[in-house]
Amino acid sequence: MFVAYLLFLAETGTLLLASFFLLAGFSVWRKRSKGSQLEIVDLGQRYEERATQLLRARLPKKAAKQLIKKRKKSRQEAEQQADRGCLYVIDFKGDLRASAVETLRQQIDVVLAARQEGDRVCLRLESGGGMVNTYGLAAAQLLRLREAGLELTVLIDSVAASGGYMMAAVAQRIVASPFALVGSIGVIAQIPNFHRWLQEHKVDFEQFTAGKYKRTVTLFGENTDEGRQKLREELAEIHTQFRELIGRYRPQLDLEKVATGEAWLGEKALALGLVDELATSDAWIQRAAEEQKVLALHFATRPGLAQRLGLKAQQAWDGIWSAPRF
């Protein structure tokens, strides 16, 4: 009886595993076959539709109809002026690894492929910074727009600090809300060390490297003063390059004053020259929609369960052990 029960469990487990792998395979195939889907939203039209709905509720029927007709004609005339071009709105919500850089690349690819005379781009940016190499890549992607002759404006509603500010700095214009946190031009590395705990529990840790500075500090080995000093030198070198990039695209800044790792709220950031204007992204885009066509671009992707779980685990690990980051 017991053996039969074990056989039943084994068969059931096999069926469940087979079903899991079949569904996982189908999910991967479906994702590969569909890919990222580009979604385009006409923000000017969306604003007008909502305004129309409100006017119909607010005004007498005849008055509302006349006003709506007049507004529609005015908007169409403005959009038909080809020399006004189009404003493309893209978004970047940054984490430690700047995971959104791939979507950013796709958005920029599309804009560059479709650009016309008079077009410009605005980036709604939210990031507290993160890893040096990935945020460096994100800034380099934005530079593609400048190199193609497109005007780039960065809009900051809540935060653009460290690597986030490096991305913002390559734009021709930076707009921040009054209480947005801006700046933090500095570099940080934080690494816990479990060497004493391992010693207390009589656990040996061995690490083999080739190259004197292949590993300067470590999680489990005994860190040395020489290793710590080397890491400080590496951070200082990264900070120097960070400052140089900021100075190249915002030469009006007093880097001795602002490149200290500090961050400031919008009004102080404006006074220091870190931003050029105070406004919310909504107000800025709505004004732009009165003058030209405004299209928001999104690439819709839904991460699978394994990807979501992996991301959560990676975020937890990043919180413990952080490579040098902005």
C-alpha positions in Angstrom: 0.0 0.0 0.0 2.8 2.4 1.0 4.7 1.6 -2.2 1.6 2.2 -4.3 1.1 5.6 -2.6 4.8 6.5 -3.4 4.3 5.6 -7.0 1.1 7.7 -7.2 3.1 10.7 -5.7 5.9 10.1 -8.2 3.5 10.0 -11.2 1.7 13.1 -9.9 4.9 15.0 -9.5 6.1 14.0 -12.9 2.9 15.3 -14.5 3.1 18.5 -12.6 6.7 19.1 -13.6 5.9 18.3 -17.2 3.0 20.7 -17.2 5.2 23.4 -15.6 7.9 23.1 -18.3 5.3 22.9 -21.0 3.6 26.2 -19.8 7.0 27.8 -19.3 8.1 26.9 -22.8 4.8 28.2 -24.2 5.3 31.4 -22.3 8.8 31.9 -23.7 7.7 31.1 -27.2 4.7 33.5 -26.9 7.0 36.3 -25.6 9.5 35.8 -28.3 6.9 35.7 -31.0 5.1 38.8 -29.9 8.1 40.8 -28.5 7.7 44.3 -27.1 4.6 46.1 -28.4 4.9 49.8 -29.1 2.0 51.9 -27.7 1.5 55.5 -28.9 -0.8 57.9 -27.0 -1.8 61.3 -28.5 -1.7 63.3 -25.3 -3.1 66.4 -27.0 -6.1 64.4 -28.1 -6.5 62.8 -24.7 -6.5 66.3 -23.0 -9.1 67.5 -25.5 -11.3 64.5 -25.1 -11.4 65.0 -21.3 -11.9 68.7 -21.6 -14.8 68.0 -24.0 -16.4 65.6 -21.6 -16.2 68.3 -18.8 -17.5 71.1 -21.1 -20.5 69.0 -22.0 -21.3 68.5 -18.4 -20.7 72.1 -17.4 -22.3 74.2 -20.3 -25.7 74.2 -22.0 -25.8 71.8 -24.9 -25.7 74.5 -27.6 -22.9 76.6 -26.0 -20.8 73.5 -25.3 -21.2 72.3 -28.9 -20.0 75.7 -30.3 -17.0 75.9 -28.0 -16.0 72.3 -28.6 -16.1 72.8 -32.4 -14.0 76.0 -32.1 -11.4 74.3 -29.9 -11.2 71.3 -32.2 -10.6 73.6 -35.3 -7.9 75.5 -33.5 -6.1 72.4 -32.5 -6.3 70.9 -36.0 -4.9 74.1 -37.5 -2.0 74.1 -35.0 -1.1 70.5 -35.7 -1.3 71.0 -39.5 1.6 73.4 -39.4 4.4 71.0 -40.3 7.2 73.3 -39.2 6.0 72.9 -35.6 7.0 69.3 -35.6 6.1 66.7 -33.0 7.0 66.4 -29.3 7.8 62.8 -28.3 7.4 61.9 -24.7 9.3 59.0 -23.3 9.7 57.7 -19.7 12.6 56.4 -17.6 11.9 55.0 -14.1 15.3 53.9 -12.8 16.3 51.3 -10.3 19.8 50.4 -9.1 20.7 48.6 -12.3 19.0 51.0 -14.7 17.0 48.1 -15.9 14.8 50.4 -18.1 17.8 51.2 -20.3 16.7 48.6 -22.9 13.3 50.1 -23.2 14.9 53.5 -23.4 17.1 52.3 -26.3 14.0 51.0 -28.2 12.2 54.3 -27.7 15.1 56.3 -29.0 15.5 53.9 -32.0 11.9 54.6 -33.0 12.2 58.4 -32.6 15.4 58.6 -34.6 13.9 56.4 -37.3 10.7 58.6 -37.6 12.1 62.1 -36.9 11.1 65.1 -39.0 12.0 68.7 -39.1 10.9 70.5 -35.9 10.6 67.4 -33.8 11.8 67.3 -30.2 11.9 64.9 -27.3 11.1 65.1 -23.6 12.1 62.5 -21.0 10.0 62.1 -17.8 12.8 60.9 -15.5 12.6 59.4 -12.1 15.8 57.9 -10.6 17.9 58.0 -7.5 20.9 56.6 -9.3 22.6 53.2 -9.3 25.4 51.3 -11.0 28.0 53.3 -12.9 28.2 51.3 -16.1 24.4 51.0 -16.7 23.6 54.7 -15.9 26.6 55.6 -18.1 24.9 53.6 -20.9 21.6 55.3 -20.3 23.2 58.8 -20.6 25.0 57.6 -23.8 21.6 56.6 -25.2 20.2 60.1 -24.6 23.2 61.6 -26.3 22.1 59.9 -29.5 19.2 62.4 -29.6 21.5 65.4 -29.2 23.9 64.0 -31.9 21.0 63.7 -34.3 20.1 67.3 -33.7 16.9 66.8 -31.6 16.2 69.1 -28.7 16.0 67.1 -25.5 14.2 68.3 -22.3 14.3 66.3 -19.1 11.3 66.6 -16.7 11.8 65.7 -13.1 8.8 65.4 -10.8 10.3 63.6 -7.8 14.0 62.7 -8.0 17.0 62.8 -10.4 20.0 62.1 -8.3 23.5 60.7 -8.9 23.2 58.6 -12.1 19.7 60.0 -12.6 21.1 63.5 -12.7 23.9 62.4 -15.0 21.2 61.4 -17.5 19.4 64.7 -17.0 22.6 66.7 -17.5 23.0 65.7 -21.1 19.7 67.4 -22.1 19.6 70.9 -23.4 17.0 71.8 -20.8 16.1 70.4 -17.3 12.7 71.2 -15.7 12.0 70.1 -12.1 9.0 70.4 -9.8 9.6 72.7 -6.8 10.1 69.8 -4.4 12.0 67.4 -6.7 15.3 66.1 -5.3 18.2 66.9 -7.7 21.9 66.5 -7.7 24.0 64.1 -5.6 27.0 64.3 -7.9 29.0 61.7 -6.1 30.0 58.0 -6.0 29.4 55.4 -3.3 30.3 51.7 -2.6 29.1 49.8 0.3 30.2 46.2 1.1 29.5 44.2 4.2 32.3 41.9 5.5 31.6 38.5 7.2 35.3 37.6 7.9 35.1 37.8 11.7 31.8 35.8 11.8 33.4 33.1 9.6 36.4 33.0 12.0 34.1 32.6 15.0 32.4 29.7 13.4 35.7 28.1 12.2 34.9 28.5 8.5 37.7 29.0 6.1 37.4 31.2 3.1 39.8 31.0 0.2 39.9 33.2 -2.9 42.2 32.9 -5.8 42.9 35.8 -8.2 45.4 36.7 -10.9 46.3 40.4 -11.0 47.3 42.5 -8.0 44.0 44.4 -7.8 41.6 41.9 -9.3 39.8 42.0 -5.9 40.5 45.0 -3.6 37.8 44.3 -1.0 35.8 41.2 -0.4 32.7 40.0 1.4 34.2 37.0 3.2 38.0 37.5 3.3 40.0 39.8 5.5 40.2 43.3 3.9 43.5 45.2 4.0 44.3 48.8 4.2 45.9 48.6 0.8 42.7 47.2 -0.7 40.6 49.8 0.9 42.9 52.6 -0.4 42.8 51.2 -3.9 38.9 51.2 -3.8 39.0 54.8 -2.7 41.2 55.7 -5.6 38.9 53.9 -8.0 35.9 55.8 -6.6 37.8 59.1 -6.9 38.6 58.4 -10.6 34.9 57.6 -11.3 33.9 60.8 -9.5 36.3 62.8 -11.7 34.8 61.4 -14.9 31.3 62.1 -13.5 32.3 65.7 -12.8 33.8 66.1 -16.3 30.6 64.8 -18.0 28.5 67.2 -16.0 30.9 70.1 -16.7 30.8 69.3 -20.4 27.1 69.6 -20.8 26.4 72.2 -18.0 29.4 74.5 -18.1 27.6 77.1 -16.1 27.8 75.0 -12.9 30.3 75.7 -10.1 31.4 72.1 -9.7 33.3 72.8 -6.6 30.0 73.8 -5.0 27.6 71.2 -6.5 29.7 68.1 -7.1 29.9 67.2 -3.3 27.4 64.4 -3.3 24.7 66.7 -1.9 21.2 66.8 -3.4 18.8 69.8 -3.3 15.1 70.5 -3.7 13.9 72.2 -6.9 14.1 75.8 -5.9 17.7 75.6 -4.5 18.6 73.4 -7.5 17.4 76.2 -9.8 19.5 78.8 -7.9 22.6 76.6 -8.2 22.0 76.1 -12.0 21.3 72.4 -11.7 18.0 72.9 -13.4 16.6 75.6 -15.8 13.0 75.9 -14.9 10.5 74.9 -12.2 7.3 73.2 -13.3 5.6 69.8 -13.1 5.8 67.5 -16.1 2.1 67.7 -16.5 2.1 71.5 -16.7 5.0 71.5 -19.1 3.6 68.9 -21.5 0.1 70.5 -21.4 1.6 73.8 -22.5 3.5 72.0 -25.3 0.3 70.3 -26.5 -1.2 73.7 -27.2 1.6 74.4 -29.8 2.3 71.0 -31.4 1.4 67.4 -31.6 2.5 65.4 -28.5 2.9 61.7 -28.7 3.8 59.5 -25.7 5.7 56.3 -26.6 5.6 53.1 -24.5 6.9 49.6 -25.0 4.6 47.2 -23.2 6.3 44.1 -21.8 5.0 41.8 -19.1 7.8 40.0 -17.2 7.1 36.4 -16.4 7.0 34.9 -12.9 10.5 33.7 -13.0 11.7 37.1 -14.2 9.8 38.9 -11.4 11.2 36.5 -8.7 14.7 37.0 -10.1 14.3 40.7 -10.1 13.2 40.7 -6.4 16.1 38.5 -5.4 18.5 40.7 -7.3 17.1 43.9 -5.7 17.6 42.2 -2.2 21.2 41.3 -3.1 21.9 44.8 -4.5 20.8 46.2 -1.1 23.4 44.1 0.7 26.4 44.3 -1.7 26.7 47.3 -3.9 29.4 47.8 -6.6 30.5 51.4 -7.0 27.5 53.4 -8.0 26.3 57.0 -8.6 
